[in-house]
Amino acid sequence: MILALDGSSVDGSAYTDVVHLARHAPVWLDDTVSAWSTYGLALFAVLMTIGWWHARRMGATASVRALAVPFVVVVAYGVDTALKLLVREDRPCRSLRVATLEACPAPGDWSFPSNHAAIAAAAAVALLFVSRRLGAVAVVATGAMAASRVWVGAHYPHDVVAGVVVGALAALLVMSALRRRAGALTRRLTTTRLRPLLTTS
């Protein structure tokens, strides 16, 4: 069943308020937010790499948790994409016909939920299972990513909230399941060619 949600009826006025604010903001602020919105996900990849590098010194089980983070992100992205195809909400810049900082995506590039928010939230929650410090940085970055997607006009506020929920739940479920089976999985992987990825010894 396709829902064809009209997002403008949910929080269209809040969206237009943010976009209007962005159009009247200083250029340096708009440029900074736009750059973060476009390239900010790279920070999460860096945090995942750092988490894995430090986990190798703590032991194979910690490394397995760290290596699971990218897998969690892929799962969250898959779930989020499936929801997009189910809901099929037009981008707000298309429904409300407003000028935005980011070029309006082509028709069929659905808005709900936000992929960027889902990926960021999944990485942040999964990283909390690896390192509280890295996870905390990722949580703050997730908030900034979600806000930036509304600021540049790519999503309604409810799109990014839903994306965060999808990503966080996916990460929580997968990482919790992994924690219960970490011992057996670690023993299996350390007997394979993946052993160098799991430990420094």
VEXVO-625683 format. One line per 8 residues: number of its first residue (from 1); their letters; for each residue x, y, z of N, C-alpha, C. Coordinates in Angstrom, 2 decimals, always signed. Example, Ala and Ser with C-alpha at 12.3 -4.5 7.8 and 13.67 -1.06 7.14 Angstrom:
<recs>
1) AS) +13.19 -5.69 +7.80 +12.30 -4.50 +7.80 +13.20 -3.30 +7.80 | +12.85 -2.25 +7.08 +13.67 -1.06 +7.14 +12.90 +0.03 +7.87 .
</recs>
This chain:
<recs>
1) MILALDGS) +0.84 -1.20 +0.00 +0.00 +0.00 +0.00 +0.88 +1.25 +0.00 | +0.58 +2.20 -0.86 +1.31 +3.47 -0.93 +0.49 +4.54 -0.23 | +1.13 +5.25 +0.70 +0.40 +6.21 +1.52 +0.28 +7.60 +0.88 | +1.29 +8.01 +0.12 +1.31 +9.33 -0.53 +0.99 +10.44 +0.49 | +1.82 +10.54 +1.52 +1.64 +11.52 +2.58 +1.85 +12.94 +2.07 | +0.97 +13.84 +2.47 +1.14 +15.26 +2.19 +1.78 +15.90 +3.41 | +3.08 +16.02 +3.39 +3.80 +16.51 +4.55 +3.51 +17.95 +4.91 | +3.04 +18.73 +3.93 +2.78 +20.14 +4.22 +1.69 +20.33 +5.25 .
9) SVDGSAYT) +0.81 +19.35 +5.38 -0.27 +19.45 +6.35 +0.19 +19.10 +7.77 | +1.39 +18.52 +7.88 +1.91 +18.13 +9.19 +2.64 +19.30 +9.85 | +3.66 +19.80 +9.19 +4.43 +20.93 +9.74 +4.98 +21.82 +8.64 | +4.15 +22.02 +7.63 +4.57 +22.88 +6.52 +4.89 +24.29 +6.95 | +4.13 +24.82 +7.90 +4.38 +26.20 +8.34 +5.72 +26.32 +9.06 | +6.06 +25.31 +9.86 +7.35 +25.32 +10.54 +8.49 +25.25 +9.53 | +8.29 +24.44 +8.51 +9.29 +24.32 +7.44 +9.50 +25.65 +6.75 | +8.42 +26.32 +6.35 +8.55 +27.60 +5.65 +9.19 +28.66 +6.54 .
17) DVVHLARH) +8.93 +28.61 +7.84 +9.57 +29.55 +8.76 +11.08 +29.36 +8.77 | +11.52 +28.10 +8.80 +12.96 +27.81 +8.82 +13.60 +28.23 +7.50 | +12.96 +27.89 +6.39 +13.51 +28.24 +5.08 +13.58 +29.76 +4.91 | +12.56 +30.46 +5.39 +12.57 +31.93 +5.34 +13.73 +32.48 +6.17 | +13.95 +31.90 +7.34 +15.06 +32.32 +8.19 +16.40 +32.08 +7.50 | +16.52 +30.94 +6.83 +17.76 +30.61 +6.13 +18.04 +31.61 +5.00 | +16.98 +32.02 +4.30 +17.17 +32.96 +3.18 +17.66 +34.33 +3.65 | +17.40 +34.65 +4.92 +17.79 +35.95 +5.45 +18.97 +35.86 +6.42 .
25) APVWLDDT) +19.58 +34.70 +6.49 +20.73 +34.50 +7.37 +22.00 +34.98 +6.69 | +23.07 +35.22 +7.46 +24.34 +35.61 +6.86 +24.84 +34.54 +5.88 | +25.52 +34.97 +4.85 +26.00 +34.05 +3.82 +26.92 +32.99 +4.42 | +27.81 +33.42 +5.33 +28.76 +32.46 +5.92 +28.03 +31.35 +6.66 | +26.91 +31.68 +7.31 +26.15 +30.66 +8.04 +25.49 +29.69 +7.07 | +24.86 +30.24 +6.03 +24.22 +29.37 +5.04 +25.24 +28.46 +4.36 | +26.42 +29.01 +4.05 +27.45 +28.21 +3.40 +27.94 +27.10 +4.32 | +28.09 +27.41 +5.60 +28.56 +26.42 +6.57 +27.54 +25.30 +6.74 .
33) VSAWSTYG) +26.27 +25.68 +6.90 +25.22 +24.68 +7.08 +25.07 +23.83 +5.82 | +25.14 +24.46 +4.66 +25.02 +23.71 +3.41 +26.16 +22.71 +3.24 | +27.37 +23.13 +3.59 +28.52 +22.23 +3.49 +28.37 +21.05 +4.44 | +27.91 +21.34 +5.65 +27.70 +20.26 +6.62 +26.61 +19.31 +6.15 | +25.52 +19.87 +5.61 +24.42 +19.04 +5.12 +24.88 +18.11 +4.01 | +25.78 +18.59 +3.16 +26.25 +17.82 +2.01 +27.34 +16.82 +2.38 | +28.30 +17.26 +3.20 +29.49 +16.44 +3.44 +29.62 +15.93 +4.88 | +28.71 +16.30 +5.74 +28.85 +15.98 +7.15 +28.85 +14.50 +7.49 .
41) LALFAVLM) +28.23 +13.68 +6.64 +28.21 +12.24 +6.93 +29.62 +11.64 +6.92 | +30.56 +12.32 +6.28 +31.94 +11.83 +6.28 +32.50 +11.79 +7.70 | +32.05 +12.70 +8.57 +32.52 +12.69 +9.95 +32.17 +11.38 +10.64 | +30.98 +10.85 +10.34 +30.57 +9.60 +10.98 +31.46 +8.44 +10.52 | +31.89 +8.48 +9.27 +32.82 +7.45 +8.78 +34.15 +7.55 +9.52 | +34.61 +8.78 +9.77 +35.85 +8.99 +10.52 +35.70 +8.46 +11.94 | +34.58 +8.76 +12.58 +34.34 +8.28 +13.96 +34.29 +6.76 +14.02 | +33.69 +6.13 +13.00 +33.64 +4.68 +12.96 +35.05 +4.09 +12.84 .
49) TIGWWHAR) +35.88 +4.72 +12.01 +37.24 +4.24 +11.83 +38.04 +4.38 +13.12 | +37.90 +5.52 +13.79 +38.59 +5.74 +15.06 +38.12 +4.71 +16.09 | +36.81 +4.48 +16.13 +36.27 +3.51 +17.07 +36.83 +2.12 +16.85 | +36.93 +1.72 +15.60 +37.49 +0.40 +15.29 +38.97 +0.34 +15.66 | +39.73 +1.39 +15.36 +41.15 +1.40 +15.61 +41.45 +1.24 +17.11 | +40.69 +1.94 +17.93 +40.89 +1.84 +19.38 +40.37 +0.51 +19.91 | +39.32 -0.01 +19.31 +38.73 -1.27 +19.78 +39.70 -2.43 +19.60 | +40.53 -2.39 +18.56 +41.50 -3.47 +18.33 +42.45 -3.64 +19.51 .
57) RMGATASV) +42.72 -2.55 +20.21 +43.62 -2.62 +21.37 +42.91 -3.19 +22.60 | +41.59 -3.16 +22.57 +40.82 -3.65 +23.72 +40.48 -5.12 +23.61 | +40.59 -5.68 +22.41 +40.30 -7.10 +22.25 +39.37 -7.36 +21.09 | +39.25 -8.64 +20.75 +38.48 -9.02 +19.57 +37.00 -8.73 +19.71 | +36.45 -8.92 +20.92 +35.02 -8.67 +21.10 +34.68 -7.21 +20.87 | +35.52 -6.32 +21.39 +35.31 -4.88 +21.17 +35.41 -4.55 +19.68 | +36.33 -5.21 +18.99 +36.50 -4.97 +17.55 +35.28 -5.42 +16.77 | +34.69 -6.54 +17.17 +33.48 -7.02 +16.50 +32.36 -5.99 +16.62 .
65) RALAVPFV) +32.21 -5.42 +17.81 +31.18 -4.38 +17.99 +31.47 -3.19 +17.10 | +32.74 -2.78 +17.03 +33.10 -1.62 +16.21 +32.88 -1.88 +14.73 | +33.22 -3.08 +14.29 +33.04 -3.42 +12.88 +31.57 -3.59 +12.51 | +30.72 -3.77 +13.51 +29.29 -3.90 +13.25 +28.63 -2.56 +12.94 | +29.27 -1.46 +13.32 +28.66 -0.14 +13.14 +28.33 +0.17 +11.68 | +29.26 -0.03 +10.74 +28.89 +0.21 +9.33 +27.75 -0.69 +8.86 | +27.72 -1.92 +9.34 +26.63 -2.83 +9.00 +25.30 -2.28 +9.50 | +25.30 -1.75 +10.70 +24.09 -1.15 +11.28 +23.61 +0.01 +10.42 .
73) VVVAYGVD) +24.54 +0.82 +9.96 +24.19 +1.97 +9.11 +23.52 +1.51 +7.82 | +24.05 +0.44 +7.23 +23.46 -0.10 +6.00 +22.05 -0.61 +6.26 | +21.85 -1.29 +7.40 +20.51 -1.78 +7.75 +19.54 -0.61 +7.91 | +19.97 +0.41 +8.64 +19.11 +1.58 +8.85 +18.77 +2.26 +7.53 | +19.75 +2.38 +6.65 +19.52 +2.98 +5.34 +18.50 +2.16 +4.56 | +18.61 +0.85 +4.61 +17.67 -0.02 +3.90 +16.25 +0.14 +4.41 | +16.10 +0.16 +5.73 +14.76 +0.33 +6.31 +14.20 +1.70 +5.94 | +15.04 +2.72 +6.03 +14.60 +4.08 +5.72 +14.17 +4.20 +4.27 .
81) TALKLLVR) +14.93 +3.59 +3.37 +14.60 +3.64 +1.95 +13.29 +2.91 +1.66 | +13.07 +1.79 +2.34 +11.81 +1.06 +2.17 +10.62 +1.91 +2.61 | +10.80 +2.64 +3.71 +9.72 +3.53 +4.18 +9.47 +4.66 +3.18 | +10.52 +5.16 +2.56 +10.35 +6.21 +1.55 +9.45 +5.72 +0.41 | +9.71 +4.50 -0.03 +8.93 +3.94 -1.14 +7.49 +3.66 -0.73 | +7.28 +3.39 +0.55 +5.93 +3.15 +1.05 +5.14 +4.44 +1.20 | +5.77 +5.44 +1.79 +5.07 +6.69 +2.11 +4.98 +7.62 +0.90 | +6.05 +7.74 +0.14 +6.10 +8.57 -1.06 +5.62 +10.01 -0.81 .
89) EDRPCRSL) +6.27 +10.64 +0.11 +5.99 +12.04 +0.41 +6.86 +12.93 -0.48 | +6.22 +13.83 -1.23 +6.97 +14.76 -2.07 +7.86 +15.67 -1.21 | +8.97 +16.07 -1.78 +9.85 +17.01 -1.10 +9.08 +18.31 -0.82 | +9.36 +18.93 +0.33 +8.64 +20.17 +0.67 +8.88 +21.30 -0.32 | +10.09 +21.34 -0.89 +10.38 +22.40 -1.86 +9.53 +22.24 -3.11 | +9.05 +21.02 -3.35 +8.20 +20.77 -4.51 +6.73 +21.02 -4.18 | +6.31 +20.58 -2.98 +4.91 +20.76 -2.59 +4.57 +22.22 -2.30 | +5.49 +22.91 -1.63 +5.23 +24.29 -1.21 +5.80 +25.33 -2.16 .
97) RVATLEAC) +6.61 +24.87 -3.13 +7.19 +25.75 -4.14 +7.89 +26.98 -3.53 | +8.85 +26.68 -2.66 +9.63 +27.75 -2.03 +11.07 +27.67 -2.51 | +11.75 +28.79 -2.48 +13.17 +28.83 -2.84 +13.99 +28.33 -1.65 | +14.90 +27.40 -1.91 +15.69 +26.79 -0.85 +17.18 +26.90 -1.15 | +18.00 +26.70 -0.12 +19.45 +26.75 -0.30 +19.93 +25.60 -1.17 | +19.35 +24.43 -0.97 +19.73 +23.26 -1.75 +18.77 +23.10 -2.92 | +19.30 +22.76 -4.07 +18.44 +22.56 -5.24 +17.39 +21.51 -4.95 | +16.18 +21.76 -5.39 +15.08 +20.84 -5.12 +15.30 +19.52 -5.89 .
105) PAPGDWSF) +15.28 +18.39 -5.19 +15.47 +17.10 -5.87 +14.40 +16.83 -6.92 | +14.71 +15.94 -7.82 +13.78 +15.60 -8.89 +12.56 +14.87 -8.35 | +11.44 +14.91 -9.06 +10.25 +14.16 -8.64 +10.60 +12.67 -8.49 | +10.05 +12.06 -7.45 +10.35 +10.66 -7.19 +11.47 +10.47 -6.18 | +12.16 +11.55 -5.85 +13.15 +11.50 -4.77 +12.41 +11.89 -3.50 | +11.86 +10.87 -2.81 +10.90 +11.10 -1.73 +11.56 +11.68 -0.48 | +10.73 +12.29 +0.35 +11.23 +13.07 +1.47 +11.20 +12.35 +2.81 | +10.21 +11.51 +3.05 +10.00 +10.90 +4.38 +10.37 +9.43 +4.37 .
113) PSNHAAIA) +11.20 +9.02 +5.34 +11.99 +9.79 +6.32 +13.32 +10.23 +5.70 | +14.06 +11.04 +6.42 +15.33 +11.54 +5.93 +16.41 +10.47 +6.00 | +17.04 +10.18 +4.86 +18.16 +9.22 +4.86 +19.34 +9.75 +5.66 | +19.65 +11.02 +5.49 +20.79 +11.59 +6.21 +20.60 +11.45 +7.73 | +19.40 +11.76 +8.21 +19.13 +11.68 +9.64 +19.19 +10.23 +10.13 | +18.66 +9.32 +9.33 +18.67 +7.90 +9.71 +20.09 +7.36 +9.79 | +20.90 +7.67 +8.79 +22.30 +7.21 +8.77 +23.06 +7.77 +9.97 | +22.90 +9.07 +10.22 +23.61 +9.71 +11.32 +23.18 +9.12 +12.67 .
121) AAAAVALL) +21.88 +8.95 +12.87 +21.39 +8.42 +14.14 +21.81 +6.98 +14.35 | +21.78 +6.18 +13.29 +22.21 +4.78 +13.41 +23.69 +4.72 +13.80 | +24.51 +5.53 +13.16 +25.94 +5.55 +13.49 +26.15 +6.00 +14.93 | +25.42 +7.03 +15.36 +25.59 +7.57 +16.70 +25.22 +6.55 +17.78 | +24.06 +5.92 +17.64 +23.63 +4.95 +18.64 +24.55 +3.73 +18.65 | +24.94 +3.25 +17.48 +25.84 +2.10 +17.41 +27.20 +2.45 +18.02 | +27.68 +3.66 +17.79 +28.97 +4.06 +18.35 +28.92 +4.15 +19.88 | +27.76 +4.42 +20.44 +27.64 +4.44 +21.90 +27.95 +3.07 +22.50 .
129) FVSRRLGA) +27.72 +2.01 +21.74 +28.05 +0.66 +22.19 +29.56 +0.40 +22.10 | +30.25 +1.23 +21.34 +31.69 +1.06 +21.13 +32.48 +1.98 +22.05 | +32.09 +3.25 +22.10 +32.78 +4.26 +22.91 +31.79 +5.35 +23.27 | +31.63 +5.61 +24.54 +30.70 +6.66 +24.95 +31.15 +8.03 +24.46 | +32.46 +8.22 +24.43 +32.98 +9.53 +24.00 +32.70 +9.75 +22.51 | +33.02 +8.76 +21.69 +32.75 +8.88 +20.24 +31.25 +8.95 +19.99 | +30.49 +8.16 +20.73 +29.04 +8.17 +20.58 +28.45 +9.52 +20.91 | +28.98 +10.16 +21.96 +28.47 +11.48 +22.35 +28.73 +12.51 +21.26 .
137) VAVVATGA) +29.93 +12.45 +20.68 +30.25 +13.36 +19.56 +29.29 +13.11 +18.41 | +29.02 +11.84 +18.12 +28.14 +11.49 +17.01 +26.69 +11.91 +17.28 | +26.27 +11.86 +18.53 +24.91 +12.29 +18.87 +24.74 +13.78 +18.58 | +25.72 +14.59 +19.00 +25.67 +16.03 +18.72 +25.68 +16.27 +17.21 | +26.53 +15.53 +16.50 +26.61 +15.68 +15.05 +25.30 +15.28 +14.38 | +24.61 +14.29 +14.95 +23.32 +13.87 +14.41 +22.29 +14.99 +14.51 | +22.26 +15.65 +15.66 +21.35 +16.78 +15.81 +21.63 +17.88 +14.80 | +22.94 +18.14 +14.59 +23.32 +19.16 +13.62 +22.94 +18.74 +12.20 .
145) MAASRVWV) +23.11 +17.46 +11.90 +22.75 +16.98 +10.56 +21.24 +17.09 +10.33 | +20.46 +16.67 +11.30 +19.01 +16.72 +11.16 +18.54 +18.16 +10.96 | +19.07 +19.07 +11.77 +18.67 +20.49 +11.65 +19.09 +21.06 +10.30 | +20.28 +20.66 +9.83 +20.78 +21.22 +8.57 +19.92 +20.81 +7.38 | +19.33 +19.62 +7.44 +18.52 +19.15 +6.32 +17.23 +19.96 +6.18 | +16.73 +20.47 +7.29 +15.57 +21.36 +7.23 +16.01 +22.74 +6.79 | +17.13 +23.20 +7.32 +17.64 +24.54 +7.01 +17.87 +24.73 +5.51 | +18.44 +23.71 +4.86 +18.73 +23.85 +3.43 +17.49 +23.59 +2.57 .
153) GAHYPHDV) +16.39 +23.19 +3.21 +15.13 +23.02 +2.49 +14.86 +21.63 +1.95 | +15.69 +20.65 +2.32 +15.54 +19.31 +1.77 +14.42 +18.50 +2.42 | +14.10 +18.83 +3.68 +13.12 +18.02 +4.43 +12.24 +18.87 +5.33 | +11.05 +18.34 +5.59 +10.21 +18.86 +6.67 +10.84 +18.47 +8.02 | +10.50 +19.17 +9.10 +10.97 +18.74 +10.42 +10.59 +17.30 +10.77 | +9.35 +16.89 +10.41 +8.95 +15.52 +10.77 +9.73 +14.47 +10.00 | +10.26 +14.83 +8.84 +11.08 +13.90 +8.07 +12.35 +13.54 +8.83 | +13.01 +14.56 +9.38 +14.28 +14.30 +10.07 +14.04 +13.64 +11.42 .
161) VAGVVVGA) +12.95 +13.99 +12.08 +12.62 +13.32 +13.35 +12.38 +11.84 +13.10 | +11.61 +11.53 +12.07 +11.35 +10.13 +11.73 +12.63 +9.41 +11.35 | +13.51 +10.09 +10.60 +14.78 +9.49 +10.22 +15.63 +9.15 +11.43 | +15.67 +10.06 +12.39 +16.43 +9.80 +13.63 +15.85 +8.60 +14.37 | +14.53 +8.53 +14.45 +13.89 +7.40 +15.15 +14.21 +6.08 +14.45 | +14.09 +6.07 +13.12 +14.38 +4.85 +12.36 +15.82 +4.41 +12.57 | +16.75 +5.34 +12.43 +18.16 +5.00 +12.59 +18.50 +4.54 +13.99 | +17.97 +5.24 +14.99 +18.26 +4.89 +16.38 +17.69 +3.53 +16.75 .
169) LAALLVMS) +16.45 +3.26 +16.33 +15.84 +1.96 +16.64 +16.57 +0.81 +15.94 | +16.93 +1.02 +14.69 +17.65 -0.03 +13.96 +18.97 -0.34 +14.65 | +19.69 +0.70 +15.04 +20.98 +0.50 +15.71 +20.80 -0.17 +17.06 | +19.81 +0.26 +17.81 +19.58 -0.31 +19.14 +19.25 -1.80 +19.05 | +18.41 -2.16 +18.11 +18.01 -3.56 +17.96 +19.18 -4.43 +17.52 | +19.92 -3.97 +16.51 +21.02 -4.78 +15.98 +22.16 -4.89 +17.00 | +22.54 -3.78 +17.61 +23.65 -3.81 +18.55 +23.30 -4.56 +19.82 | +22.05 -4.50 +20.25 +21.63 -5.27 +21.43 +21.68 -6.77 +21.13 .
177) ALRRRAGA) +21.22 -7.15 +19.94 +21.28 -8.55 +19.53 +22.73 -9.02 +19.42 | +23.59 -8.16 +18.89 +25.00 -8.51 +18.75 +25.66 -8.69 +20.12 | +25.31 -7.85 +21.06 +25.92 -7.94 +22.39 +25.62 -9.28 +23.05 | +24.42 -9.82 +22.79 +24.06 -11.11 +23.38 +24.82 -12.26 +22.73 | +25.27 -12.07 +21.49 +25.95 -13.16 +20.77 +27.41 -12.83 +20.45 | +27.92 -11.80 +21.08 +29.26 -11.33 +20.75 +30.34 -12.38 +20.98 | +30.22 -13.12 +22.07 +31.25 -14.10 +22.39 +31.39 -15.17 +21.32 | +30.27 -15.78 +20.95 +30.30 -16.84 +19.95 +30.75 -16.31 +18.60 .
185) LTRRLTTT) +30.28 -15.13 +18.23 +30.66 -14.56 +16.94 +32.15 -14.23 +16.91 | +32.67 -13.72 +18.02 +34.08 -13.38 +18.09 +34.95 -14.62 +17.94 | +34.59 -15.69 +18.65 +35.36 -16.93 +18.56 +35.38 -17.47 +17.13 | +34.27 -17.33 +16.44 +34.20 -17.81 +15.07 +35.06 -16.97 +14.14 | +34.99 -15.65 +14.29 +35.70 -14.76 +13.38 +37.21 -14.79 +13.59 | +37.65 -15.04 +14.82 +39.08 -15.05 +15.08 +39.78 -16.26 +14.47 | +39.02 -17.21 +13.98 +39.62 -18.37 +13.31 +39.63 -18.20 +11.80 | +39.21 -17.04 +11.33 +39.15 -16.77 +9.89 +40.23 -15.76 +9.51 .
193) RLRPLLTT) +40.24 -15.39 +8.23 +41.20 -14.41 +7.73 +40.91 -13.00 +8.25 | +39.79 -12.83 +8.93 +39.44 -11.53 +9.48 +40.15 -11.23 +10.79 | +40.88 -12.20 +11.32 +41.53 -12.02 +12.62 +42.36 -10.74 +12.71 | +43.15 -10.37 +11.68 +43.93 -9.13 +11.79 +43.08 -7.87 +12.00 | +41.82 -7.92 +11.58 +40.93 -6.77 +11.79 +40.43 -6.68 +13.23 | +40.56 -7.79 +13.98 +39.96 -7.86 +15.29 +40.94 -7.62 +16.44 | +42.19 -7.81 +16.19 +43.14 -7.70 +17.28 +44.50 -7.30 +16.77 | +45.30 -6.67 +17.64 +46.66 -6.27 +17.28 +47.66 -7.39 +17.51 .
201) S) +47.25 -8.43 +18.23 +48.18 -9.51 +18.56 +48.14 -10.62 +17.51 .
</recs>
